[in-house]
Amino acid sequence: MRSVVVDIRANQRTGVARYGLSLLRALAERAGSVPDMGFRAIADAHQEQDVRRALAGTAVEVAFAPEPDGFVRRSRWLRELLAADSVDLYFTTHYTVDRQCPVPFVATTHDLSRLRFPEHAYSEESFTRYFGADEWACLQGELAALAAWDHDRDDPRANVFQRYFRALNRHQVAHARGFVTVSEATRGDMVRLLGVPAGRVDVVPCGVDTDLFRPRRVVAPAVPYCLFVGLAGPTKRFSWLLETWLRGAGRRGEGELVVVGGYAEQRPEVQELLAAHADVARTVRFTGRVTDDELAVLYSGAAALVVASVNEGNHLGPLEALACGCEVICTDIPPLRETVDGHAHFYGVDDRPALDGLIRRTMSGGLARKSAGFRVPVWSESAGLLVDALRRALATARTAHGVDTDRGRGEESQRARWGEGGSDQPGADSVAAGGE
């Protein structure tokens, strides 16, 4: 049996984090029907409650990192854990891998927004604000170590972060056993921008937890509302959407824009817009983070979910909204056409009047319903595709490293490092901390 470690650590509680946890749960539920692979998991300590709940009743063991990685994936603890247990394959749902990973690996590329839209890449100032000066120094050190892959050092348009991110991606393309991505659109970007052969990239799309995300009976809201769900980063264009709302529906008094998660209200540009339109700022309501149950209720009562992204990998929001019977208004970009075409209302990426018109019609009840009949993708299907992808990667690793030998895995030493997923015991307390 081949040993596969699934790492679902994520820097923030975002769609990437939800993807990892949901995929791990679905994979664990079908682990008994995969006789050629044994799965173990790695998560951050802040994910422990969710992970133990997801793995309860399964045989999948889990280890919790003694400290989180920053933006740069550099963890001596992880390298020692993988090497000590003679892992056959390391799979991460994150988009970068420690360049010194000691075992064959598969990485997940959700999207290539940072390469497609370099103007939105971190500057030294913005990176340091989010991740700290020590992490910036770590990134600079990694860039020096990736000198052979830094083809942009003489390009005056490329800042340090852009050079690092491109160099790391080139390094991963050269060393990965394969890649997982979440849409055909992103696979196309990987082929075009990174030169990855299409056959090395497996599409494992997002799914929906239909036990949670389903139409709920809700009391009709006092005023109709549109939803925005998720982070408010540059490629999500929340500020552009907010300005469209404040100048249009908000000024016309047509209802509310309800903003869920992501702490958008803390962004300076959002505060400036609200101050500039103070007379209608009350039409925008920020909920902060909500539970999945609360989110399903919000979807079920909304006039529409509104998406303003210029790029996505495979956006969970529209899938969850449609599963709850909520209309979706979104930008006409390839990933969204791929996932919700025929069941969403599309507008041109820069067509502000078209977006305002769609919002106006949905608030008045005049928008034709397209959500009906949507085939909701589920995580069990994605887990099956992942198993196929991991088998292909293991076959590649076997070819590269030759015939297997008995490496004498010690069961007692493994138990000291890994805890059972459904246990109430800490997962990796006996492993010495050493994350860099």
Buried (B, 14 or more C-beta within 10 A) or exposed (E): EBBBBBBBBBBEBBBBBBBBBBBBBBBBBBBEEBEEBBBBBBBBBBBBEBBBEBBBEBBBBBBBBBEBBBBBBBBBBBBBBBEBBBBBBBBBBBBBBBBEBBBBBBBBBBBBBBBBEBEBBBEBEEBBEEBEEEBBEBBBEBBEBBEEBBEBEEEEEBBBBBBBBBBBBBBBBEEBBBBBBBBBBBBBBBBEEBEBEEEBBBBBBBBBBBEBBBEBEBEEBEEBBBBBBBBBBBBBBBBBBBBBBBBBBBEBEBBBBBBBBBEBBEBEBBEEBBEEBEEBBEBBEBBEEBEEEEBBBBBBBBBBBBBBBBBBBBBBBBBBBBBBBBBBBBBBBBBBBBBBEEBBBBBEBEBBEBBBBBBBBBBEEEBEEBBEEBEBBBBEEBBBBBBEBBBBBBEBBBEEEEEEEEEEEEEEEBEBBBBBBBEEEEBBEEBEEBBB
